[in-house]
Amino acid sequence: MVSVKCTTMGRVVVVLRIFALFVGCLGMGFAGSIYAFNAYQLAVKQTFDLQQSQVDLVASMGNIGISVGFPAGYCAERFGGRVASFVALILTVGSFTLIWSTTQMVAFYIHSYWLLYIYFLLAGFGAIFSYMAAMITNINNFSKKHRGTVIGILDASFSGGPAAVSAIYGAFFMNGHTHGDEDEQDLPGFFLFSAIGFGVASILGVLTLGNFPPETEIGGEDHVHGGFKHGGGKEDDRSGLIDGEGKGDDKSLSWQLKRPETADDETESKPSLEAEAKSTEPETVDKTGLALLRDWDFHYLFWNFIFCAGLQLMVQANLTSYLQSFHFEKFSTIITTLSFAIGTVSKFIIGFVTDLLVNRVPRVLFLLIANIMQTGILIISIFYADQFYWLVIMTLGVGLANGTLYCLTPTILSELFGVKHFGLNWGCILMGNGFGGLGAQYLFGAIYDYYGYRKADGETECFGLHCFQLSFVLVAVLSGCASLFNAALLERSCRRRSHRRLAVTKSNGENFLTEGRGQIQCAPETS
């Protein structure tokens, strides 16, 4: 009877866990839509008569808001995904309502455009609560062996959100105004759509982002099945569904849950194979605070993310500026959608592949390869970015590197420093990224304004490759430095793997000798 109830409960938990992942993906998608600013950047610029540096600062405010992940991470860890989703509901719906109001009082906001900075900052800050609610809830709900895939799916949704929103904006809100009349686009309708979308995603998060932890290995410290734990672990909030039954019968229940053909001798038949596989798994030690700051692995991971995320934001957020400067405005929707689409696909594929190869190939190797490719593309862009075919290659290359970065950085972080403080640790990295992105965006805008000219209405325009060459030099250098950080982290990872293999080999050798001695000692005496 207990076994039947456990099986039924297990199926219910699996369904709830998968649905929480689906809702998490929806929340991630709308959180990522903060980065869809590129799709309507020209409309904002012309509507409020902004200079390039000013409109880049508006975009940076959204990035800074979504990068202040420390409070959101703490909230999701301490109070759960439902509470974090409720906070997201208040902040995102409120901020996008304020942003919508700017389109109703354009004359006022032309002179008080600085309020746009605050509104977009609040929108980004609300979006990070949706992000953390989805990320932390689903990392805890799925086992470690699927972590790369789960994070890949979530981050793919994070990239897919801007791609989908950019496509929606182009299809329903641009209305054909792409030739110097971008201020005629339907910004009010789009901002209202964003407010409603964030509201729906956040309400679903409040209802569904619960704690449904994974089943652990039989015979482990705690065994979770059907939503409750065996073996003395702390029961979760669903234990009341099976009140009183099965208590005190842990051993028999655990025996029923084992596969019959391996229940008796599985642990005896493959000890060395399991040990060898585990010898290459990343060591996980829960760290945060000063202990984290003293760890070189964290600094290599942190600075790589700061440099890469900042330069990728600068390139991706200004795709429409490149297109306008080179007279390719008609391809704005296609290029912006392509940028986020490649990030979406790459995150899922990279997460899945690195899960398959994690015991043979360090995840950081994929980061290094992506960074080297990105560096080469940015160097060539200094000379050929005004060619449309190269703009497409640059968009794909930077998008692929961005997908790899956002998928593997949180995965590696959780494997090196545990999931206990993951929200705080990942939030700190994201917060650093906000300032890195702000610096990169500000430099881009300042260089663009320097080489451009100001129109009578105050808007700045610049045409030609010279408008961007210096900014491409800067981001190529940053990408090269990030590759060095990756190489250092890879070297340390390979060294640790080598030490673990040697330790397992030595341990297996000692066990063999001990077993041999035991056999000799127990051998029957002969006359």
Secondary structure, DSSP 8 states (H G I E B T S, - for coil): -HHHHHHHHHHHHHHHHHHHHHHHHHHHHHHHGGGGHHHHHHHHHHHTT--HHHHHHHHHHHHHHHH-HHHHHHHHHHH-HHHHHHHHHHHHHHHHHHHHHHTT-HHHHHH-THHHHHHHHHHHHHHHHHHHHHHHHHHHHS-GGGHHHHHHHHHHHHHHHHHHHHHHHHHHTSTT--SS-GGGS-HHHHHHHHHHHHHHHHHHHHHH---------TTSSSEEETTEEESS----TTGGGGTTTTTT-HHHHHHHHS-TTTTTTHHHHSHHHHHHHHHTS-------HHHHHT-HHHHHHHHHHHHHHHHHHHHHHTHHHHHHHTT-GGGHHHHHHHHHHHHHHHHHHHHHHHHHHTTTS-HHHHHHHHHHHHHHHHHHHHHHTTSHHHHHHHHHHHHHHHHHHHHHHHHHHHHHH-STTHHHHHHHHHHHHHHHHHHHHHHHHHHHHHHSEE-TTS-EE--SGGGTHHHHHHHHHHHHHHHHHHHHHHHHHHHHHHHHHHHHHHHHHHHHHHHHHHHHHHS----
